[in-house]
Amino acid sequence: MKTASKKPPIIRLRIAGWLTGPALLAMTILFPAPEGMSVSAWYTAGIALLLAVWWSTEVLPIPVTSLLPILLFPALGVMSTAESTASYAAPTIFLLLGGFLIAMGLEKWNLHRRLALHLLARTGNNPAIVLAGFMGITALLSMWISNTASALMMTPIALSLTTDLAKTSAHQRFTLCLMLGIAYSASIGGLATIIGTPPNLLLVAFMQQTYGFEISFLDWMLLGLPVAGVMLCLAWWVLLKWAMPFDISKVRLSQGSIVGDLKKLGKLSVPEKRLAFVFLLVATAWIVRVPVQQYFPMLSWLDDTLIAVGGAVLMFIIPAGGAAEKWAALLDWERTRNIPWGVLLLFGAGLSLARGIEKTGLALWLGEHLAIATTLQPVLMIAGLVALVIFMTELTSNTATTATLLPVLAALSLAGDLTPMLLFAPAALAASCAFMLPVATAPNAVVYSTGNVTIPQMARAGLKLNLIGILVITGMTYWIAPWIFG
């Protein structure tokens, strides 16, 4: 007698998503709106619920689900096609696109790998310092290129360092720390800059669209860089002393593989020099733009988006030079097929949803009905929010989670008469601090795929870091965010 085979959990989850999402939207269409809520706000709530369910269960690819606001808002009379699509071309979308293109240039010419190897060659043979070096360099790279690319580049370098180590307990623990350190620092580094991780940029776009408030590159770094620095140091300590301790004196390292890889790269090439010039020009312009504009008001037209797009265009104009591609540009359009275009669609959907929630009055209605939550002390409210986001993003997309939560948090800040950034900043930062599971972030998945890390090991270390992240993000945003953003 044959027994029916059980569907895998992921299939059951997606079937549930297929049924639940449309059912929630149908409920808002078939049943009358709650008292005090307009019909268009009620429909918007249904669209928001459908997006939240389908984003979290990935019934369809996330970018495809992200196209639904373009269809549903006009179909239900909430917004016109022009209004619902406008958010997909918001300035911040092009800031992200420019950042992606610049990162593509770095990856094409391996400039980031050269920088990493140069720095690692100077860390010596002390395992604690080597671990700190790998984590610091990974975080530094993740500030400017994607956390996935950072982890993918640093993981093979780390493995080349540990391949020839004896299979002792201390060496295995060190390898484990190195793998987890790369994964965690790739996520932490993204906290420091606007372009470091999508939730940061989504927050900036939401503030611009909803409140007309611009957060500059420097403004964000004043908050993100200290948070990233503290989290990075604590992650290093957690791995070395608490989660995966080992006897440092029993680990014998050799820099031979790193020095060998560095020699293979040869001298700094002409394309690398030209690329470094463009990158430094863009990074410097991002950081000094606001102070410079205070002294030169005629430059008030310049913003972070124009700097990013300008830098990207320069890379298509400047010849690479050198023997290989003398007249070819630093970047060619062929490589842009590797850009995560789906992330841009997800951004647009989040901003379009936020526009609908604001326009229909749903934000005001939510604010009135969330007033009870504002009876908590702000610091406790922030701590609860950070904990919720961190553990949600262990299983869901951090960008989709942020896109779903920001309009709700806007209503909550209105109800409690709070500075919006007091809730937005910790939510965005927390969205990039899921450390427990391979599915939580791409860097976690990258190091898990090496076979040197088990899920229980990652969960044990990640839980400790999650809890520390709740304390750090809560404390630092509570004290620093009002000072920076007012």
C-alpha positions as CSV (number, residue, x, y, z in Angstrom):
1,M,0.0,0.0,0.0
2,K,1.5,3.3,-1.1
3,T,1.5,6.3,1.3
4,A,1.0,9.8,0.0
5,S,4.3,11.7,0.0
6,K,4.3,14.8,2.1
7,K,4.9,18.1,0.4
8,P,8.1,19.8,1.4
9,P,7.6,22.6,4.0
10,I,8.5,25.3,1.5
11,I,5.8,24.1,-0.9
12,R,3.2,24.0,1.9
13,L,4.3,27.6,2.8
14,R,3.8,28.8,-0.7
15,I,0.4,27.1,-1.1
16,A,-0.6,28.9,2.1
17,G,0.7,32.1,0.6
18,W,-1.3,31.6,-2.6
19,L,-4.5,31.2,-0.6
20,T,-4.0,33.7,2.2
21,G,-2.8,36.7,0.2
22,P,-5.7,36.9,-2.3
23,A,-8.2,36.0,0.5
24,L,-7.0,39.1,2.5
25,L,-7.3,41.3,-0.5
26,A,-10.8,39.9,-1.4
27,M,-11.9,40.5,2.2
28,T,-11.2,44.2,1.8
29,I,-13.1,44.3,-1.5
30,L,-16.2,42.3,-0.4
31,F,-16.6,43.6,3.1
32,P,-17.2,47.2,4.2
33,A,-14.4,49.3,5.5
34,P,-14.0,49.8,9.3
35,E,-15.5,52.9,10.8
36,G,-13.6,56.0,10.0
37,M,-11.6,54.4,7.2
38,S,-12.2,55.4,3.5
39,V,-12.9,52.7,0.9
40,S,-9.7,53.6,-0.9
41,A,-7.7,53.2,2.4
42,W,-9.4,49.8,3.0
43,Y,-8.4,48.6,-0.5
44,T,-4.9,49.9,0.1
45,A,-4.8,47.8,3.3
46,G,-5.7,44.8,1.3
47,I,-3.0,45.4,-1.3
48,A,-0.5,45.9,1.6
49,L,-1.5,42.6,3.1
50,L,-1.3,40.7,-0.2
51,L,2.2,42.2,-0.8
52,A,3.4,41.3,2.7
53,V,2.2,37.7,2.5
54,W,3.6,37.1,-1.0
55,W,6.9,38.8,-0.2
56,S,7.3,36.7,2.9
57,T,6.3,33.4,1.3
58,E,7.8,34.1,-2.1
59,V,4.8,32.7,-3.9
60,L,6.1,34.5,-6.9
61,P,9.6,35.8,-7.3
62,I,9.9,39.0,-5.2
63,P,10.5,41.3,-8.2
64,V,7.3,40.0,-9.9
65,T,5.3,40.5,-6.7
66,S,6.8,44.0,-6.6
67,L,5.0,44.8,-9.9
68,L,1.5,44.3,-8.3
69,P,1.0,47.9,-7.1
70,I,1.2,49.1,-10.7
71,L,-1.7,46.8,-11.5
72,L,-3.8,46.9,-8.4
73,F,-3.8,50.6,-7.4
74,P,-5.3,51.8,-10.7
75,A,-7.6,48.7,-10.9
76,L,-9.1,49.5,-7.5
77,G,-9.2,53.3,-8.1
78,V,-6.7,54.1,-5.4
79,M,-4.2,55.9,-7.6
80,S,-3.7,56.4,-11.3
81,T,-1.1,54.5,-13.3
82,A,1.1,57.6,-13.4
83,E,0.9,58.0,-9.6
84,S,1.5,54.3,-8.9
85,T,4.5,54.1,-11.3
86,A,6.1,57.4,-10.2
87,S,7.8,55.8,-7.2
88,Y,9.6,53.3,-9.4
89,A,11.6,56.2,-10.8
90,A,12.3,58.0,-7.5
91,P,15.7,59.7,-7.2
92,T,16.8,57.1,-4.6
93,I,16.3,54.3,-7.2
94,F,18.9,55.9,-9.4
95,L,21.2,56.4,-6.4
96,L,21.0,52.7,-5.9
97,L,21.5,52.0,-9.6
98,G,24.6,54.3,-9.7
99,G,26.0,52.5,-6.7
100,F,25.4,49.1,-8.3
101,L,27.3,50.2,-11.5
102,I,30.2,51.6,-9.5
103,A,30.4,48.3,-7.6
104,M,30.4,46.4,-11.0
105,G,33.5,48.4,-12.0
106,L,35.3,47.4,-8.8
107,E,34.5,43.8,-9.3
108,K,35.4,43.8,-13.0
109,W,39.0,45.0,-12.4
110,N,39.4,43.2,-9.0
111,L,40.4,46.4,-7.3
112,H,38.5,45.4,-4.2
113,R,40.4,42.1,-4.1
114,R,43.8,43.8,-4.4
115,L,42.9,46.1,-1.5
116,A,41.8,43.2,0.6
117,L,44.9,41.2,0.0
118,H,47.2,44.2,0.7
119,L,45.5,44.8,4.1
120,L,45.5,41.1,5.0
121,A,49.2,40.7,4.2
122,R,49.8,43.1,7.1
123,T,47.8,41.3,9.7
124,G,50.6,38.9,10.7
125,N,50.1,35.4,12.1
126,N,48.2,36.1,15.3
127,P,44.8,34.3,14.9
128,A,42.9,37.0,16.8
129,I,44.4,39.8,14.7
130,V,43.9,37.8,11.5
131,L,40.2,37.3,12.4
132,A,39.9,41.1,13.1
133,G,41.6,41.8,9.8
134,F,39.2,39.6,7.8
135,M,36.2,41.1,9.5
136,G,37.3,44.7,9.2
137,I,38.2,44.3,5.5
138,T,34.9,42.5,4.7
139,A,33.0,45.3,6.5
140,L,34.9,48.0,4.7
141,L,34.1,46.4,1.3
142,S,30.5,45.9,2.3
143,M,30.1,49.7,2.9
144,W,30.5,50.2,-0.9
145,I,29.7,47.0,-2.7
146,S,27.0,44.4,-1.9
147,N,27.3,42.2,1.2
148,T,27.0,39.2,-1.1
149,A,29.9,40.2,-3.3
150,S,32.0,41.0,-0.2
151,A,31.4,37.5,1.3
152,L,31.9,35.8,-2.0
153,M,35.3,37.5,-2.4
154,M,36.6,37.1,1.1
155,T,35.5,33.4,1.7
156,P,37.9,31.8,-0.8
157,I,40.8,34.0,0.5
158,A,40.0,32.7,4.1
159,L,39.7,29.1,2.9
160,S,43.1,29.3,1.2
161,L,44.6,30.4,4.5
162,T,43.1,27.5,6.4
163,T,43.3,24.7,3.9
164,D,46.7,23.4,5.0
165,L,46.0,23.6,8.7
166,A,46.0,20.4,10.8
167,K,42.6,19.1,11.7
168,T,42.9,19.9,15.3
169,S,40.1,21.3,17.5
170,A,41.7,24.7,17.7
171,H,42.2,24.9,14.0
172,Q,38.6,23.9,13.2
173,R,37.3,26.4,15.7
174,F,39.5,29.1,14.1
175,T,38.1,28.2,10.6
176,L,34.6,28.3,12.0
177,C,35.2,31.8,13.5
178,L,36.7,33.0,10.3
179,M,33.7,31.8,8.2
180,L,31.1,33.3,10.6
181,G,33.2,36.5,11.0
182,I,33.1,37.0,7.2
183,A,29.3,36.5,7.1
184,Y,28.5,38.7,10.0
185,S,30.9,41.5,9.1
186,A,29.5,41.6,5.5
187,S,26.1,42.4,7.0
188,I,27.4,44.8,9.6
189,G,29.5,46.8,7.2
190,G,26.4,47.6,5.2
191,L,25.0,49.5,8.1
192,A,27.6,52.3,7.8
193,T,26.5,53.9,4.5
194,I,23.3,54.7,2.6
195,I,24.3,52.4,-0.3
196,G,25.7,49.6,2.0
197,T,22.4,47.7,2.2
198,P,18.9,48.2,0.6
199,P,16.9,48.9,3.8
200,N,19.1,52.0,4.5
201,L,18.4,53.4,1.1
202,L,14.7,52.5,1.3
203,L,14.5,54.6,4.5
204,V,16.1,57.6,2.9
205,A,13.7,57.4,-0.1
206,F,10.7,57.1,2.3
207,M,11.8,60.1,4.2
208,Q,12.2,62.1,1.0
209,Q,8.9,61.1,-0.4
210,T,6.7,61.2,2.7
211,Y,8.2,64.1,4.6
212,G,10.3,66.0,2.1
213,F,13.3,65.5,4.4
214,E,16.7,64.7,2.8
215,I,19.1,62.5,4.6
216,S,22.6,63.1,3.1
217,F,25.3,60.5,2.8
218,L,27.2,62.2,5.7
219,D,24.1,62.4,7.9
220,W,23.6,58.6,7.7
221,M,27.3,57.9,8.2
222,L,27.2,59.8,11.5
223,L,24.7,57.2,12.8
224,G,25.5,54.1,10.7
225,L,29.3,54.2,11.1
226,P,29.3,54.2,14.9
227,V,26.7,51.5,15.1
228,A,28.6,49.4,12.6
229,G,31.9,49.9,14.4
230,V,30.5,48.9,17.8
231,M,28.7,45.9,16.3
232,L,31.8,44.8,14.5
233,C,34.0,44.9,17.6
234,L,31.4,43.0,19.6
235,A,30.9,40.4,16.9
236,W,34.7,39.8,16.9
237,W,34.6,39.4,20.7
238,V,31.6,37.2,20.7
239,L,33.2,34.8,18.2
240,L,36.6,34.8,19.8
241,K,35.7,34.7,23.5
242,W,32.1,33.6,23.9
243,A,30.4,31.7,21.1
244,M,33.4,29.8,19.6
245,P,36.4,30.1,21.9
246,F,39.6,28.3,21.1
247,D,43.2,28.2,22.3
248,I,45.0,30.9,20.2
249,S,48.4,29.5,21.1
250,K,47.6,26.2,19.3
251,V,46.8,27.8,16.0
252,R,49.7,28.1,13.5
253,L,49.1,30.3,10.5
254,S,51.1,31.2,7.4
255,Q,50.6,34.2,5.2
256,G,52.0,32.3,2.2
257,S,48.8,31.9,0.3
258,I,47.8,35.6,0.7
259,V,51.2,36.8,-0.3
260,G,51.2,34.5,-3.3
261,D,47.8,35.7,-4.4
262,L,49.0,39.3,-4.1
263,K,52.1,38.6,-6.3
264,K,49.9,37.0,-8.9
265,L,48.0,40.3,-9.3
266,G,51.2,42.1,-10.1
267,K,51.6,45.9,-10.1
268,L,48.6,48.2,-10.0
269,S,47.3,48.4,-13.5
270,V,46.3,51.4,-15.5
271,P,42.5,50.5,-15.4
272,E,42.8,50.0,-11.6
273,K,44.3,53.4,-11.2
274,R,41.6,55.1,-13.2
275,L,38.9,53.1,-11.4
276,A,40.4,54.1,-8.1
277,F,40.2,57.8,-9.1
278,V,36.5,57.5,-10.0
279,F,35.7,55.7,-6.8
280,L,37.5,58.1,-4.6
281,L,36.0,61.0,-6.4
282,V,32.5,59.7,-5.9
283,A,33.1,58.7,-2.2
284,T,34.6,62.0,-1.4
285,A,31.8,63.9,-3.1
286,W,29.2,62.0,-1.1
287,I,30.9,62.7,2.2
288,V,31.8,66.4,1.7
289,R,28.8,67.5,-0.4
290,V,26.7,69.1,2.5
291,P,29.6,71.0,4.2
292,V,30.7,72.3,0.8
293,Q,27.2,73.5,-0.2
294,Q,27.0,75.6,2.9
295,Y,29.9,77.7,1.6
296,F,29.0,77.4,-2.1
297,P,25.2,77.8,-2.4
298,M,25.5,77.7,-6.2
299,L,26.1,73.9,-5.8
300,S,22.7,73.4,-4.1
301,W,21.5,71.5,-7.2
302,L,24.0,68.7,-6.5
303,D,22.7,65.7,-4.5
304,D,23.8,62.1,-3.8
305,T,21.9,60.7,-6.7
306,L,23.6,63.0,-9.2
307,I,27.0,62.1,-7.8
308,A,26.2,58.3,-8.1
309,V,24.9,58.6,-11.6
310,G,27.7,60.9,-12.7
311,G,30.3,58.5,-11.3
312,A,28.6,55.6,-13.1
313,V,28.5,57.5,-16.4
314,L,32.2,58.4,-16.1
315,M,33.0,54.7,-16.0
316,F,31.4,54.2,-19.4
317,I,33.4,57.2,-20.8
318,I,36.9,56.8,-19.4
319,P,39.1,54.4,-21.4
320,A,40.5,51.5,-19.4
321,G,43.9,52.0,-20.9
322,G,46.6,49.3,-20.5
323,A,47.5,46.6,-23.0
324,A,44.4,44.5,-22.7
325,E,41.5,46.9,-23.4
326,K,43.3,50.1,-24.3
327,W,40.3,51.8,-25.9
328,A,37.5,50.0,-24.1
329,A,35.8,51.9,-21.3
330,L,36.2,51.0,-17.6
331,L,32.7,49.5,-17.7
332,D,30.7,48.0,-20.5
333,W,27.0,47.5,-20.7
334,E,27.3,43.8,-21.1
335,R,28.2,43.5,-17.4
336,T,25.1,45.3,-16.3
337,R,23.0,42.2,-16.8
338,N,24.4,41.1,-13.4
339,I,22.9,44.1,-11.6
340,P,20.2,43.0,-9.2
341,W,17.4,44.7,-11.1
342,G,14.8,43.0,-8.9
343,V,16.0,45.0,-5.9
344,L,15.1,48.2,-7.8
345,L,11.6,46.9,-8.5
346,L,11.2,46.0,-4.8
347,F,12.3,49.5,-3.9
348,G,9.7,51.0,-6.2
349,A,6.9,48.8,-4.9
350,G,7.7,49.8,-1.3
351,L,7.7,53.5,-2.2
352,S,4.5,53.1,-4.2
353,L,2.8,51.3,-1.3
354,A,3.9,54.0,1.1
355,R,2.5,56.7,-1.3
356,G,-0.9,54.9,-1.4
357,I,-1.0,54.5,2.4
358,E,-0.3,58.2,2.8
359,K,-2.6,59.5,0.1
360,T,-5.7,57.5,1.2
361,G,-5.5,58.4,4.8
362,L,-4.6,54.9,5.9
363,A,-1.6,56.2,7.8
364,L,-3.8,58.6,9.8
365,W,-6.3,55.8,10.6
366,L,-3.5,53.5,11.7
367,G,-2.0,56.2,13.8
368,E,-5.2,56.8,15.7
369,H,-5.6,53.1,16.4
370,L,-2.0,52.4,17.3
371,A,-2.0,55.1,20.0
372,I,-2.0,52.5,22.8
373,A,1.5,51.4,21.8
374,T,2.7,55.0,22.4
375,T,2.0,54.6,26.1
376,L,5.3,52.7,26.3
377,Q,8.5,54.5,27.1
378,P,10.2,55.3,23.7
379,V,13.3,53.3,24.6
380,L,11.1,50.2,25.3
381,M,9.1,50.8,22.0
382,I,12.4,50.9,20.1
383,A,13.7,47.8,21.8
384,G,10.6,45.9,20.9
385,L,10.6,47.1,17.4
386,V,14.3,46.1,16.9
387,A,13.7,42.7,18.3
388,L,10.7,42.2,16.1
389,V,12.6,43.2,12.9
390,I,15.7,41.2,13.7
391,F,13.9,38.0,14.2
392,M,11.4,38.6,11.3
393,T,14.3,39.0,8.9
394,E,15.7,35.6,9.9
395,L,13.0,34.2,7.6
396,T,12.0,37.1,5.4
397,S,13.6,39.5,3.0
398,N,15.0,42.4,4.9
399,T,14.1,44.9,2.1
400,A,10.5,43.6,1.9
401,T,10.2,43.7,5.6
402,T,11.4,47.3,5.8
403,A,9.1,48.3,2.9
404,T,6.1,46.8,4.7
405,L,6.9,48.3,8.1
406,L,7.9,51.9,7.3
407,P,4.3,53.2,6.6
408,V,3.1,51.5,9.8
409,L,5.9,53.1,11.8
410,A,5.1,56.5,10.2
411,A,1.5,56.1,11.6
412,L,2.9,55.1,15.0
413,S,5.3,58.0,15.2
414,L,2.3,60.3,14.3
415,A,0.2,58.8,17.0
416,G,2.9,59.1,19.6
417,D,4.1,62.5,18.5
418,L,7.6,61.0,18.0
419,T,10.4,62.0,15.6
420,P,9.9,59.5,12.7
421,M,13.6,58.7,12.6
422,L,13.5,57.5,16.2
423,L,11.5,54.5,14.8
424,F,12.7,54.4,11.2
425,A,16.4,54.3,11.9
426,P,16.4,51.3,14.3
427,A,14.0,49.4,12.0
428,A,16.3,49.9,9.0
429,L,19.4,49.0,10.9
430,A,17.8,46.0,12.6
431,A,16.7,44.6,9.1
432,S,20.4,43.9,8.3
433,C,21.2,42.2,11.6
434,A,19.9,38.7,11.3
435,F,22.7,36.4,12.1
436,M,21.2,33.0,13.1
437,L,20.2,31.1,9.9
438,P,21.7,30.5,6.4
439,V,18.5,31.8,4.8
440,A,18.6,35.1,6.7
441,T,21.2,36.7,4.5
442,A,23.2,35.9,1.5
443,P,26.6,36.1,3.4
444,N,25.3,33.5,5.9
445,A,24.3,31.2,3.0
446,V,27.7,31.7,1.3
447,V,29.8,30.6,4.3
448,Y,27.3,27.8,5.2
449,S,27.8,26.4,1.6
450,T,31.5,25.9,2.4
451,G,30.7,23.0,4.7
452,N,32.7,24.5,7.5
453,V,29.7,25.8,9.4
454,T,26.6,23.8,10.6
455,I,23.2,25.4,11.2
456,P,23.4,24.8,15.0
457,Q,26.8,26.5,15.2
458,M,25.5,29.5,13.2
459,A,22.3,29.6,15.3
460,R,24.2,29.5,18.6
461,A,26.6,32.3,17.7
462,G,23.9,34.2,15.8
463,L,21.5,34.3,18.7
464,K,24.1,35.9,20.9
465,L,24.8,38.5,18.3
466,N,21.1,39.1,17.7
467,L,20.6,39.9,21.3
468,I,23.6,42.1,21.4
469,G,22.3,43.8,18.3
470,I,19.0,44.6,20.0
471,L,20.9,46.4,22.8
472,V,23.3,48.2,20.6
473,I,20.8,49.5,18.0
474,T,18.3,50.5,20.6
475,G,20.8,52.4,22.7
476,M,22.7,54.1,19.9
477,T,19.7,55.1,17.9
478,Y,17.8,56.4,21.0
479,W,20.7,58.7,21.8
480,I,22.3,59.5,18.5
481,A,19.4,59.7,16.0
482,P,17.6,62.7,17.5
483,W,20.9,64.6,17.7
484,I,21.6,64.0,14.0
485,F,18.1,64.2,12.5
486,G,16.3,66.5,14.9
